[in-house]
Amino acid sequence: MSHIVIIGAGANGLSMAYEMRELARSSDRITVVANDPQFRSVLSPWEEGGAAACGEIEFPLGPRLEKKGIGFTAAGARRVHPDRNQVELGDGASLDYDFLVISAGPKLAFDEVEGLGPAGHTQAVCHVDQAVIASEAWKRFVADPGPIVVGTAQGATCFGPAYQLAFMIESDLRRRGIRDSVEITFVTSEPYIGHLGLGGDTESKALLESAMRAADIECIANASVDRVETGRMYLTEHDARGKPKSDHVLAFKYSILLPACKSIDALAGIEGLVNRCGFILIDEFLRNPKYGNIYAVGVSVAPAQTAQTQAPAEIPKVGYSIESVVTAAANNIRDQMDGKAPSHRPIWNEVSVADLGAAGIGFVELPQTTTPGGNGFSRGNWVHLPRCSSCEGGSGELHQAQEPDRSAGPAHA
Ligand SMILES: Cc1cc2nc3c(=O)[nH]c(=O)nc-3n(C[C@H](O)[C@H](O)[C@H](O)COP(=O)(O)OP(=O)(O)OC[C@H]3O[C@@H](n4cnc5c(N)ncnc54)[C@H](O)[C@@H]3O)c2cc1C
């Protein structure tokens, strides 16, 4: 009998638990360690000026997992001890494991920039509680509008949602008839607009630059945020060599910036397990090279950087590859339980959509292909329509930027 412990009950951790239950033997135990008894989605809870109804994206984890024969605790992982195959829990108890899967997502590093985040002077939407606060602040803002700053701080791993937020904000202001009284500035650590942490492909640059221009949104790229005060943000813009090029002081009445992401404290500094940011080092089979019974999936993973950027930007980590990644990890654990070497490699391709308020942009990212131009981008109303229940239809034209190479796409696309 083996005991498989999964840390984190987000999109990846839950998928892992269910898939592992299918693949494990009936005598094997599976335990999910969460730090919250409820499942709470981080997927775009902020919808055009209001948080999505929390009840629709929350449910109690314990009963659902226990129904499938999966153990559950909401005590949280306080520390992982890989040398003794043990997870210390927040309530003082410990769990011994034969296999550990880490899917604990990111720790939001607001503390890296003075004044950043809901405890400081900017809003965030990476957690449903933050989205609720952000939407309350938005209601106050629209009654007394002024300049807006939206985007990402240095070290952010997720750029699509930042663009999406900028365009949602813009479209909401237009809908309310107050767009003319609001200046919007988009700030990003990407080296250029549309880099998205991927680089290499200029199609996204052209598409997003033109969408920003059309929406009259000012952009400052290759920027790091030095500090934020009440109503004031201090930035450094870098040149292509990483030297400070200019300083900016932006006045704002409302700001949402996605912060840098670090790994959770339970893993910080474990030699051979994590990189300098605390993300899990993995091989092609999603297994840690030093601790062969530890796997990682989702945002917890430390993927290879695809391009160097001056203001640190990580490659994007979104949900599309979950199915492939989780299936590979679960199969590799089963391989090991059967005394075999892991043999399942995941496909890392992504399909993302950025809702631009009326039209939108879909991205197909094929980081595994060496073919130039493997990434594809397409713009149109089709992105927005499935996401909203009361659409005005929007005015975006359907523009096929580049037909992606589907032959190299994921098996489950
Ligand atoms: C604003 C925003 C919008 C996004 N929109 C999309 C989108 O539309 N589509 C998309 O694919 N991706 C989107 N993403 C990316 C998204 O974050 C990931 O795709 C997805 O949530 C990653 O899943 P995960 O399981 O790796 O991490 P998470 O979903 O973050 O789950 C990790 C879980 O681990 C828990 N945890 C943390 N520490 C501990 C601990 N010590 N012990 C136990 N549990 C712990 C956390 O509470 C959390 O429940 C968005 C991200 C943001 C910030």
The ligand as a MOL file (V3000), in Angstrom:
LIG
                    3D

  0  0  0     0  0            999 V3000
M  V30 BEGIN CTAB
M  V30 COUNTS 53 58 0 0 0
M  V30 BEGIN ATOM
M  V30 1 C -6.6230 36.9230 -11.9310 0
M  V30 2 C -6.2400 35.6120 -12.5200 0
M  V30 3 C -7.0150 35.0980 -13.5450 0
M  V30 4 C -6.6570 33.8840 -14.1320 0
M  V30 5 N -7.4490 33.4400 -15.1430 0
M  V30 6 C -7.1300 32.2440 -15.6890 0
M  V30 7 C -7.9740 31.7060 -16.7190 0
M  V30 8 O -8.9750 32.3150 -17.1280 0
M  V30 9 N -7.6390 30.4970 -17.2400 0
M  V30 10 C -6.5520 29.8120 -16.7850 0
M  V30 11 O -6.2990 28.7180 -17.2590 0
M  V30 12 N -5.7340 30.2910 -15.8300 0
M  V30 13 C -5.9870 31.4790 -15.2760 0
M  V30 14 N -5.1820 31.9680 -14.3010 0
M  V30 15 C -4.0300 31.1960 -13.8820 0
M  V30 16 C -4.5010 30.2800 -12.7720 0
M  V30 17 O -4.0000 30.8170 -11.5770 0
M  V30 18 C -4.0550 28.8480 -12.9800 0
M  V30 19 O -4.4320 28.3570 -14.2310 0
M  V30 20 C -4.6310 27.8540 -11.9810 0
M  V30 21 O -5.3140 28.4420 -10.9050 0
M  V30 22 C -3.4450 27.1170 -11.4260 0
M  V30 23 O -3.8950 26.0890 -10.5880 0
M  V30 24 P -3.0000 25.5570 -9.4070 0
M  V30 25 O -3.7750 24.3980 -8.8830 0
M  V30 26 O -1.6190 25.3220 -9.8490 0
M  V30 27 O -2.9260 26.7400 -8.3640 0
M  V30 28 P -4.1070 27.3830 -7.5240 0
M  V30 29 O -5.3630 27.3780 -8.2810 0
M  V30 30 O -3.5560 28.6710 -7.0180 0
M  V30 31 O -4.3020 26.3570 -6.3000 0
M  V30 32 C -3.3540 26.1890 -5.2840 0
M  V30 33 C -4.0820 25.8330 -4.0130 0
M  V30 34 O -3.1200 25.4960 -2.9950 0
M  V30 35 C -3.5150 26.1010 -1.7820 0
M  V30 36 N -2.3810 26.2590 -0.8860 0
M  V30 37 C -1.4720 27.2660 -0.8400 0
M  V30 38 N -0.6050 27.0660 0.1590 0
M  V30 39 C -0.9580 25.9100 0.7520 0
M  V30 40 C -0.4470 25.1910 1.8680 0
M  V30 41 N 0.6150 25.6270 2.5690 0
M  V30 42 N -1.0580 24.0490 2.2290 0
M  V30 43 C -2.1270 23.5900 1.5510 0
M  V30 44 N -2.6680 24.2440 0.4780 0
M  V30 45 C -2.0860 25.3820 0.1100 0
M  V30 46 C -4.1380 27.4250 -2.2270 0
M  V30 47 O -5.0000 27.9570 -1.2330 0
M  V30 48 C -4.9050 26.9910 -3.4640 0
M  V30 49 O -6.1890 26.5170 -3.1440 0
M  V30 50 C -5.5050 33.1780 -13.6870 0
M  V30 51 C -4.7190 33.7100 -12.6570 0
M  V30 52 C -5.0830 34.9100 -12.0900 0
M  V30 53 C -4.2180 35.4480 -10.9950 0
M  V30 END ATOM
M  V30 BEGIN BOND
M  V30 1 1 1 2
M  V30 2 1 2 3
M  V30 3 2 2 52
M  V30 4 2 3 4
M  V30 5 1 4 5
M  V30 6 1 4 50
M  V30 7 2 5 6
M  V30 8 1 6 7
M  V30 9 1 6 13
M  V30 10 2 7 8
M  V30 11 1 7 9
M  V30 12 1 9 10
M  V30 13 2 10 11
M  V30 14 1 10 12
M  V30 15 2 12 13
M  V30 16 1 13 14
M  V30 17 1 14 15
M  V30 18 1 14 50
M  V30 19 1 15 16
M  V30 20 1 16 17
M  V30 21 1 16 18
M  V30 22 1 18 19
M  V30 23 1 18 20
M  V30 24 1 20 21
M  V30 25 1 20 22
M  V30 26 1 22 23
M  V30 27 1 23 24
M  V30 28 2 24 25
M  V30 29 1 24 26
M  V30 30 1 24 27
M  V30 31 1 27 28
M  V30 32 2 28 29
M  V30 33 1 28 30
M  V30 34 1 28 31
M  V30 35 1 31 32
M  V30 36 1 32 33
M  V30 37 1 33 34
M  V30 38 1 33 48
M  V30 39 1 34 35
M  V30 40 1 35 36
M  V30 41 1 35 46
M  V30 42 1 36 37
M  V30 43 1 36 45
M  V30 44 2 37 38
M  V30 45 1 38 39
M  V30 46 1 39 40
M  V30 47 2 39 45
M  V30 48 1 40 41
M  V30 49 2 40 42
M  V30 50 1 42 43
M  V30 51 2 43 44
M  V30 52 1 44 45
M  V30 53 1 46 47
M  V30 54 1 46 48
M  V30 55 1 48 49
M  V30 56 2 50 51
M  V30 57 1 51 52
M  V30 58 1 52 53
M  V30 END BOND
M  V30 END CTAB
M  END
